[in-house]
């Protein structure tokens, strides 16, 4: 499941999202408030509703460093210089928007979980308590809002996102199976498998919601919205 996840005030929160939606920035904000990191960029999900964290490196991009300047210690000298240039561009336009967008995509780094949390990451099975699907909705222009999400809608969104994220792997399998005539029943029916597992898994989780926002997530607003919501449910 393509999602970030934290344990916050004895509850395991899962934030499924499409890529570049803001799940890493939101995860980092929860860590600032004492949450335990479970995963930054995905979890293994089982049909009993549990998730398995794994030690995938944290993927930091330009807007993560922009929101949390202290993370710049993980950039090498060349990336720090580029980040400084882009920071100056934000204050006084030095390059075109097109050039700016090309340059900021060059700023990225993957770091081990322990560098951020100062402790060894231990994969473990965890019962998921609450799901907050992050929903970028260009027709929604009224701040940020938490609403219940239907099981079917959550399953479709999570399945399609996961299939997209595994696109290279599934393409490689298809090429291999054509050349070697060695088929896997699971991978041949990957779409159905995703839907089946997600449907069973999410049906075991009592609290499933969606956080809707326009274009870009406001980390602070979303963080406070979730905090208040946790006190209500």
PLY file of the C-alpha trace (Angstrom):
ply
format ascii 1.0
element vertex 233
property float x
property float y
property float z
element edge 232
property int vertex1
property int vertex2
end_header
0.00 0.00 0.00
1.55 3.28 -1.12
1.26 5.24 2.11
3.09 6.78 5.01
2.32 5.45 8.49
2.98 6.51 12.08
2.06 5.40 15.56
0.66 8.47 17.29
-0.77 8.51 20.81
-1.10 4.71 20.77
-2.94 4.65 17.43
-1.54 3.44 14.13
-2.41 5.93 11.39
-2.13 5.06 7.71
-2.02 7.81 5.05
-2.53 6.27 1.58
-1.80 8.75 -1.21
-0.81 9.24 -4.81
2.84 10.19 -5.25
3.90 13.78 -4.44
0.69 14.41 -2.51
2.37 15.32 0.78
2.44 12.10 2.80
6.13 12.44 3.70
5.78 16.03 4.89
2.77 15.00 6.97
4.68 12.04 8.43
7.58 14.35 9.35
5.18 16.72 11.13
3.81 13.88 13.22
7.36 12.82 14.12
7.97 16.36 15.38
5.08 15.85 17.79
6.43 12.59 19.17
4.99 10.01 16.76
6.87 6.81 16.00
7.85 6.26 12.38
6.38 3.13 10.84
6.98 3.85 7.15
7.53 6.75 4.80
6.64 5.38 1.41
4.63 2.19 1.74
3.63 -0.76 3.89
2.87 -4.39 3.25
-0.82 -4.90 3.92
-2.51 -8.15 4.90
-6.13 -9.15 4.55
-6.62 -9.27 8.32
-6.12 -5.49 8.51
-2.57 -5.59 9.83
0.33 -3.82 8.18
4.01 -4.71 8.12
6.50 -1.90 8.28
9.73 -2.39 6.42
12.99 -0.50 6.30
12.57 1.26 2.98
14.73 4.37 2.85
13.00 7.71 3.36
12.73 9.52 0.05
13.25 13.26 0.50
12.51 15.73 -2.30
12.85 19.48 -2.79
9.60 20.43 -1.05
10.54 18.29 2.00
13.72 20.33 2.44
11.76 23.52 1.84
9.29 22.65 4.61
11.94 21.24 7.00
15.26 23.10 6.45
17.05 20.98 9.09
16.92 18.05 6.66
19.47 19.84 4.45
22.21 18.15 6.49
21.52 15.06 4.39
22.32 16.88 1.12
25.77 16.73 -0.43
27.65 19.94 -1.27
26.36 20.23 -4.85
22.72 19.70 -3.85
23.07 22.22 -1.02
24.34 24.80 -3.52
21.45 24.08 -5.86
18.94 24.26 -3.00
20.41 27.64 -1.97
20.00 28.90 -5.54
16.37 27.79 -5.64
15.76 29.39 -2.25
17.03 32.70 -3.64
14.78 32.20 -6.66
11.77 31.96 -4.33
12.61 35.40 -2.98
13.48 37.06 -6.28
12.86 35.35 -9.60
16.18 34.33 -11.15
15.03 31.65 -13.57
11.84 30.84 -15.43
9.19 28.61 -13.86
10.01 25.89 -16.37
13.71 25.93 -15.43
12.86 26.09 -11.75
10.67 22.98 -12.03
13.45 21.09 -13.82
16.07 22.08 -11.25
14.04 21.32 -8.13
13.49 17.75 -9.36
17.26 17.23 -9.17
17.15 17.65 -5.41
16.42 14.26 -3.90
18.06 11.85 -1.50
17.17 8.56 0.17
18.23 8.18 3.79
18.05 5.29 6.22
15.22 5.47 8.73
17.65 5.39 11.65
19.28 8.65 10.50
15.99 10.42 11.12
14.78 8.53 14.19
18.15 7.79 15.84
17.19 4.17 16.39
17.30 0.93 14.47
14.21 0.22 12.42
12.52 -3.01 13.46
9.92 -4.34 11.00
6.83 -5.61 12.82
3.21 -6.53 12.27
0.91 -3.78 13.50
-2.85 -3.51 13.69
-3.95 -0.47 11.68
-6.38 1.69 13.65
-7.30 4.56 11.32
-6.92 5.29 7.61
-6.78 8.84 6.25
-6.63 8.77 2.45
-5.00 11.97 1.14
-7.14 13.27 -1.70
-5.89 16.03 -3.98
-9.09 17.36 -5.50
-8.93 20.31 -7.90
-12.68 20.81 -7.62
-12.40 21.23 -3.84
-11.47 24.79 -2.89
-12.69 25.16 0.66
-9.65 24.51 2.86
-9.03 20.97 4.11
-11.77 18.61 5.21
-12.05 15.12 6.72
-14.99 13.03 5.57
-15.82 9.31 5.72
-14.83 7.38 2.61
-16.65 4.34 1.29
-14.86 1.00 1.39
-15.23 0.56 -2.38
-13.76 3.98 -3.14
-10.79 3.44 -0.81
-10.09 0.03 -2.34
-10.12 1.39 -5.91
-7.87 4.34 -5.07
-5.35 2.25 -3.13
-5.30 -0.52 -5.73
-4.75 1.81 -8.68
-2.00 3.72 -6.85
-0.18 0.54 -5.87
-0.42 -0.89 -9.38
1.03 2.34 -10.76
3.90 2.31 -8.23
4.72 -1.30 -9.15
4.45 -0.60 -12.88
8.12 -1.26 -13.63
8.04 -4.54 -11.74
4.85 -5.75 -13.45
6.23 -4.75 -16.87
9.41 -6.71 -16.17
7.35 -9.73 -15.17
5.28 -9.55 -18.36
8.44 -9.40 -20.48
10.00 -12.30 -18.59
6.89 -14.47 -18.82
6.69 -13.89 -22.61
10.32 -14.90 -23.12
10.42 -17.84 -20.73
6.77 -18.99 -20.73
6.94 -19.09 -16.95
3.72 -17.63 -15.54
2.70 -16.68 -12.01
-0.99 -16.97 -11.16
-0.63 -14.19 -8.61
1.03 -11.72 -11.00
-1.18 -12.67 -13.94
-4.14 -11.50 -11.86
-2.41 -8.67 -9.99
-5.31 -6.22 -10.39
-7.77 -8.68 -8.87
-5.31 -9.58 -6.13
-4.85 -5.96 -5.09
-8.58 -5.40 -4.97
-9.21 -8.62 -3.05
-6.55 -7.99 -0.40
-7.35 -4.30 0.05
-11.07 -5.03 0.31
-10.54 -7.59 3.07
-7.92 -5.47 4.85
-9.80 -2.18 4.88
-13.04 -3.92 5.88
-11.27 -4.94 9.11
-10.41 -1.31 9.93
-13.36 0.46 11.55
-12.22 4.03 10.88
-11.58 4.96 7.25
-11.61 8.58 6.12
-10.49 10.92 3.36
-8.74 14.25 3.73
-9.62 16.46 0.76
-7.68 19.57 -0.23
-7.08 21.71 -3.30
-3.83 21.20 -5.22
-1.29 21.26 -2.35
-1.60 19.90 1.15
-1.15 22.40 3.99
0.84 20.30 6.45
0.05 22.32 9.55
-3.66 22.54 8.77
-3.85 18.81 8.06
-1.87 17.91 11.18
-4.17 19.98 13.41
-7.24 18.65 11.61
-6.19 15.04 12.30
-5.30 15.83 15.92
-8.74 17.31 16.55
-10.42 14.46 14.70
-8.63 11.85 16.83
-10.11 13.45 19.93
-13.61 13.12 18.49
-13.64 9.48 17.40
0 1
1 2
2 3
3 4
4 5
5 6
6 7
7 8
8 9
9 10
10 11
11 12
12 13
13 14
14 15
15 16
16 17
17 18
18 19
19 20
20 21
21 22
22 23
23 24
24 25
25 26
26 27
27 28
28 29
29 30
30 31
31 32
32 33
33 34
34 35
35 36
36 37
37 38
38 39
39 40
40 41
41 42
42 43
43 44
44 45
45 46
46 47
47 48
48 49
49 50
50 51
51 52
52 53
53 54
54 55
55 56
56 57
57 58
58 59
59 60
60 61
61 62
62 63
63 64
64 65
65 66
66 67
67 68
68 69
69 70
70 71
71 72
72 73
73 74
74 75
75 76
76 77
77 78
78 79
79 80
80 81
81 82
82 83
83 84
84 85
85 86
86 87
87 88
88 89
89 90
90 91
91 92
92 93
93 94
94 95
95 96
96 97
97 98
98 99
99 100
100 101
101 102
102 103
103 104
104 105
105 106
106 107
107 108
108 109
109 110
110 111
111 112
112 113
113 114
114 115
115 116
116 117
117 118
118 119
119 120
120 121
121 122
122 123
123 124
124 125
125 126
126 127
127 128
128 129
129 130
130 131
131 132
132 133
133 134
134 135
135 136
136 137
137 138
138 139
139 140
140 141
141 142
142 143
143 144
144 145
145 146
146 147
147 148
148 149
149 150
150 151
151 152
152 153
153 154
154 155
155 156
156 157
157 158
158 159
159 160
160 161
161 162
162 163
163 164
164 165
165 166
166 167
167 168
168 169
169 170
170 171
171 172
172 173
173 174
174 175
175 176
176 177
177 178
178 179
179 180
180 181
181 182
182 183
183 184
184 185
185 186
186 187
187 188
188 189
189 190
190 191
191 192
192 193
193 194
194 195
195 196
196 197
197 198
198 199
199 200
200 201
201 202
202 203
203 204
204 205
205 206
206 207
207 208
208 209
209 210
210 211
211 212
212 213
213 214
214 215
215 216
216 217
217 218
218 219
219 220
220 221
221 222
222 223
223 224
224 225
225 226
226 227
227 228
228 229
229 230
230 231
231 232
